[in-house]
Amino acid sequence: ACTGIENIDEAITLLEQNNWDLVAAINGVIPQENGILQSEYGGETIPGPAFNPASHPASAPTSSSSSAFRPVMPSRQIVERQPRMLDFRVEYRDRNVDVVLEDSCTVGEIKQILENELQIPVSKMLLKGWKTGDVEDSTVLKSLHLPKNNSLYVLTPDLPPPSSSSHSGALQESLNQNFMLIITHREVQREYNLNFSGSSTIQEVKRNVYDLTSIPVRHQLWEGWPTSATDDSMCLAESGLSYPCHRLTVGRRSSPAQTREQSEEQSTDVHMVSDSDGDDFEDATEFGVDDGEVFGMSSSALRKSPMMPENAENEGDALLQFTAEFSSRYGDCHPVFFIGSLEAAFQEAFYVKARDRKLLAIYLHHDESVLTNVFCSQMLCAESIVSYLSQNFITWAWDLTKDSNRARFLTMCNRHFGSVVAQTIRTQKTDQFPLFLIIMGKRSSNEVLNVIQGNTTVDELMMRLMAAMEIFTAQQQEDIKDEDEREARENVKREQDEAYRLSLEADRAKREAHEREMAEQFRLEQIRKEQEEEREAIRLSLEQALPPEPKEENAEPVSKLRIRTPSGEFLERRFLASSKLQIVFDFVASKGFPWDEYKLLSTFPRRDVTQLDPNKSLLEVKLFPQETLFLEAKE
């Protein structure tokens, strides 16, 4: 729990080096953030020597999982805070390498450690699985803000994995080849066609056969292995198998009959068997327990619940049960299955902007296929596959075990992909499942890029996914280009439409302004005409109301007035000296000069006549016998 060391041989070696002092052994491997641990005997600091697996080849693990540690020199006293340690589990093919180093190190240092462990040149190594995407070799781990435990995987598409020992060229080539093992189950007369890489061991083959036939490894009786295959830890490339195909036969080794007393005793001590390791559990038949009956439970009682309910009305509810059952069988490390109908998955993957589109991966499950458990546990749940699917695919699943669910999917398949794809799936045999369909959305249809059967390996599955991704990426770039061009055209059209709309609005505004101006001019003209007509009517009424002009030879005194207009013309008229000044005003107004707009001035002395009392006579205001006046407009 403290060091992350899972290999027992390495743990024992550490304890032996530190005289079986647990605290010193832990401090020798990984420093504590708050100082090294103190021994419970006296409180004295007990440093332990740093452990280097390379210096102890005899204790190297025999399994495919190895550990690599960055040496840490112990100190007597910790003055400042120790660097943070990060754990990395790196997956490559069927190997797992554990790397522990400080967060002040770089990505390139991880690759250097992996180069020593995997014998892969750093220049040919692609280290994937970073949460932030691809990173440079010079990137400091601290800048990535990584958690304590991390999972990565290595891809070497341009370089086959080199051999770690001095084998011949033929052996190196065999390690990179896939062997087709045609295995016949003798009791049921059934054949299994299984693909294994040359680096797989005989023990891995036997364990996979146990998953298919339920025959524990210890009870498997084989025929057909080459005479050179003497050790189960030997890889297939070294065993002398025929390439590319080799036939083998497996059956159950007969075991002696057990007495009823032994069976009862075994039944009584059932907790002892349950607490033992996997091999002891596989050998339960030695204690009188048959494969079809474990501790008194029949095979029907051990059968797991169905992955998907039969005749489910709602596809989303069916997918929820599928996801829950998948997690209970194979663990939480699995692809994120899309919860919803197939049409909704299409919408999520295809009917978005070209930059946001993804491939659609449809996983078709079948519980009765012998390949299902192996494919789900070793291929579909591999961390590299899960990470790649999560980043680049929308994953949708369906269970074809029940006939009704199978018919329902074939109907959906015929509707969305056409009769050819539906017929292809319909003709697939049970042992060819599970299937993995890779779908790419196109402008007018959905294209099935690849159909991956369950009889594959992690590397082959990853390569086929990457090949489909390359095709999709090329198509996506074209779609992005077309979409950008279409958006550019639409933007130009929108700009033109907007400019046209603004032009129409400007023209309409001008037209409305002109119409308002014309209406205002017409209104003012009407007012002016009405005013002129009113003034003319007033003038005429005043002109008609004036008394007749007296003659020069008149018995009464006559005053002669000469009035100069603003235009320079003169108005002359005779008035009786007894006439009121108002008659003079009315005369001037009858000529178009109303007294409220003009004032009448005399010259000598200069005075404003319009300010005088209009009821006085001309004689009284001294406009007799004659006088020259002039008109001036009022301000």
Salt bridges, closest charged atoms under 4 A:
GLU6 OE1 - ARG89 NH2 3.20
GLU33 OE1 - ARG81 NH2 3.33
ASP98 OD1 - ARG89 NE 2.94
GLU109 OE1 - ARG70 NH1 2.92
ASP134 OD1 - LYS128 NZ 3.20
ASP137 OD1 - LYS111 NZ 2.91
GLU187 OE1 - HIS185 NE2 3.33
GLU191 OE2 - ARG247 NH1 3.08
GLU223 OE2 - ARG186 NH2 3.43
ASP232 OD1 - LYS206 NZ 3.05
GLU238 OE2 - HIS167 NE2 3.75
ASP279 OD1 - ARG207 NH2 3.11
GLU282 OE2 - ARG207 NH1 3.33
ASP283 OD2 - ARG218 NH1 2.66
ASP291 OD2 - ARG252 NH2 1.99
GLU315 OE2 - ARG408 NH2 3.90
GLU325 OE2 - ARG329 NE 3.02
GLU343 OE2 - ARG415 NH2 2.79
GLU343 OE2 - HIS416 NE2 2.96
ASP367 OD1 - ARG329 NH1 2.72
ASP367 OD1 - HIS365 NE2 2.72
ASP431 OD1 - ARG190 NH2 2.58
GLU447 OE1 - LYS442 NZ 2.91
ASP459 OD2 - ARG93 NH1 2.44
GLU460 OE2 - ARG464 NH1 3.92
ASP479 OD2 - ARG357 NH1 3.35
ASP479 OD1 - ARG443 NH2 3.54
ASP482 OD2 - ARG443 NH2 2.52
ASP484 OD2 - ARG355 NH2 3.07
GLU487 OE2 - LYS353 NZ 3.14
GLU490 OE1 - ARG494 NH1 3.99
ASP497 OD2 - LYS493 NZ 3.08
GLU498 OE2 - ARG501 NH2 2.30
GLU505 OE2 - ARG501 NH1 2.45
GLU520 OE2 - ARG523 NH2 2.42
GLU525 OE2 - ARG528 NH2 2.06
GLU532 OE2 - ARG528 NH1 2.40
GLU536 OE2 - ARG539 NH2 2.55
GLU543 OE1 - ARG539 NH1 3.22
GLU549 OE2 - ARG574 NH2 3.86
GLU552 OE2 - ARG574 NH1 3.73
GLU572 OE2 - ARG562 NE 2.87
GLU597 OE1 - ARG535 NH2 3.54
GLU632 OE2 - LYS599 NZ 3.53
GLU632 OE1 - ARG606 NH2 3.97
